[in-house]
Amino acid sequence: MKRIRTYSARPADLDPQWHVMDASNETLGRMAARIARTLQGKDKPTYTAHQLTGDYVVVINAGQVRVTGRKLMQKTYYRHSGYVGNLKSFLLRDMLEQHPDRVIKLAVRGMLPANKRGRDMLRRLKVYSGNDHPHQSQVGQPQVTQTPADHSSENA
């Protein structure tokens, strides 16, 4: 009887694709979960835990992301320089006005592994607050990845 071996992707087998996701009117956490899944490569049948099997993700319109509840006034981001008494806090409302790209990067970073591979995955995430991005030649055709809500309207 022939033994079936577990598939393990090799670096030569990996061919990362580029995806464009539009963040306008998307819920922050749900979109970040989809992005993290794509960066890890868990949406592919060739997923291998110790390899970078994920794709590149370009997020546009980051400033138009939605949050639910009272998170705009209650969610706080912290940054510390390492010096005594130098803890700085920022509300989500202020972060969305000044640096909307950081909000999405921090949300996705919390959903990735906390090791070297997770940092390499995060480098494949490109976030832009506007509609334009400099990765048009990598992406090829200007396609926007559809969200699950978009698929429900097609079936009706």
PyMOL commands that set and color helices and strands:
alter all, ss='L'
color gray80, all
select helices_A, chain A and resi 28-40+62-64+71-74+92-98+100-109+116-123+136-139+148-155
alter helices_A, ss='H'
color red, helices_A
select strands_A, chain A and resi 18-22+56-60+76-80+87-91+125-127
alter strands_A, ss='S'
color yellow, strands_A
deselect
rebuild
show_as cartoon
